[in-house]
Amino acid sequence: MKNTLSYIVLLVFVAAGSARVVPTAQPPAPQGPDYNAYYQIGPDSLPHDGVPKGEVRGPFVLPSQAYPGTQHTYWVYVPAQYDSAVAASLMIFQDGQAFKDMNGVVRAPNVLDNLMYRREIPVLIAVFINPGRTPEQPEPTPADWGDRSTNRPAEYNSLDDKYARVIVDELMPALYKEYNISKDPDHHGIGGASSGAIAAFTVAWQRPAAFHKVLSIVGSFVNLRGGDAYADIVRESEKKPIRIFLQDGRNDNRGVGRGGAYDQRRDWFYQNVRLMQALTDKGYDVNYTWGINTHGQRMGGPILPEMLRWLWRDHPVSTDVNDAVERSFNEPKKKSLPLR
């Protein structure tokens, strides 16, 4: 009887006078459509012959007083057109490792090179800053942004002013020591993706005297640490001098948890639309675009050039018909040779 039960359990199949075990592996689950398939980077995100390349300097390490015991790694993009005699604009990207990744879907240094060369944005210094971590914790990478191994959740998703202190009180003084950067908040932008996007908005919201431009890709304006409250906060607060470009996708995280229950406060797309409506109703300078993408940078990366053009659309321009310099490529200033 024992042997008979064993044969039954093994599902022995007899054929052609021999026995073999029938495979019991499950068939592969049917794959759904790829909602990101049609989002591809374009010419503005690629390098081109003849376009002067900026220099990405770093990494540098910034000790934090706002979060004692942590430090922030950052890199500084210095455009080829930078002239220390002329104050440059400033753009800061959270999750810097992803925005400067030249194999990713953003490739911000290429975008900045191309747009500045054609005078579509002003000459600006860009900073790629990673979330804080202790010296023992690993640096975030394009494969692991550090949600489980760094201070990213606390810094980026909280609505207090602690992360704003990192940017305004710790990072910017270090930048001013090394570079000639405008003090005008109209010349300062800050952005990010996912939790990095809500962090950028929080910096501008907490310090509107320092930042007026915000770039948000699939922003996490959801209840990770109360971020879904921003729409109501915007409606109830005095209007601030913030210009913002929001991007999200209809297939971003839609608030369905592991148990299958829907939670509107954790619906990324719903909360992005809700914030856009609050900003619009309040009279903010707001632009937005909704794709069909899932959570990530697959749409935001390819449209980064257009987002930057819109945010910086009012940089100085000459309409003088005789100004040949204004309608030429923005070449680096030629350095004079020392006298012999």
Steps between C-alpha positions, in 0.01 A plus 500: 500500500782739584666447162165537319438841664849613403434420136172690511666811652776495238243500220671225308411497135550172313564520131684285246585249768690751719410733784577871542390774740253752357628862546288699745638852433239777463467670162638854487254771596374702206684829465309826486571785259817704545364844577850649477591357160452818300691734731850530358762769544544733205780708346505754784604222741788374287851639443574679173822585323585866535291558812729610787480260790469613857708342774347287776719553806499283810398307690503739793382419851284740702468428874150571628399688812132469415533120523791444742720206414411502132671638192391582147699414190465745213644584160516840331442549128690803374401598145764577240353850476543578871682829556595573860452870429130448425250361751358167383156356569460186715315170459508228769391139439414259781608135456793646312645162411198429276488840328868498408504134393616508137355154436159585645187661358572855620866578420466851631858610415431440129171689523666795669784504245257508208251754633763745619686480171181607318417769761173326591580519872739731682853405591454310824690298755327168572538291813424129525456417868430160653289437811683502830664192644735409781862432401435128546197489270536435125474776244175489299533369145276490189400149609436591866398856583548440871147478642598211725863588562522881533318794655300553179148423635532738796665780304298493180149409617468708816328838476716681759786738422792271588588405143458863393771579755731251326455674166476866603714516814760232430536441126452848357764672718749238381405573140528878543856456624605328178281653229345831404131411532215747494333572834167568323246220576354551152831356378479193725327174407468168679360167387486127533308182433265308729592581862770731363226705334296556815828586675567766236152645546544502878828692470332768286191501722703538820753744349327705228761771549758254366322302223228600257517217243401136562522198269300191599514158330250242640502694828412305815231739622341208684469379855849365553551760772194715444582635154141470380424798724676740261193567284307618804803690634532685169133596502510621861831691481597835360625467142876467470722608206549146369496384137457123461492241222332172600526172307333170582344195336161336514670171589710639781443327836122516531455430869425129494683333787615143543160401635325639192327787683505843337636794699442835331762665720759267344388555140790682331314610188189613685703705747711661225184607317351621826809712574496642147138604545575667833796690357299605193203617705735700722648678198846343497718495190453128440551272203431129488489200271349157561619195312417132520828410670554303818703623798848606395676736260410335171285797392654768718851437370416551131300818571757651737617739225150640459447524875820703535412725204164581660638560849772732369295655218542854629880511508638819340476523122591776257268596214752737343512412131867603495596276792682225313632350822151439635399285204822301482598186687609564855868419475730498804680824560847486353767525763765761428853369475747633759740766376855384445 
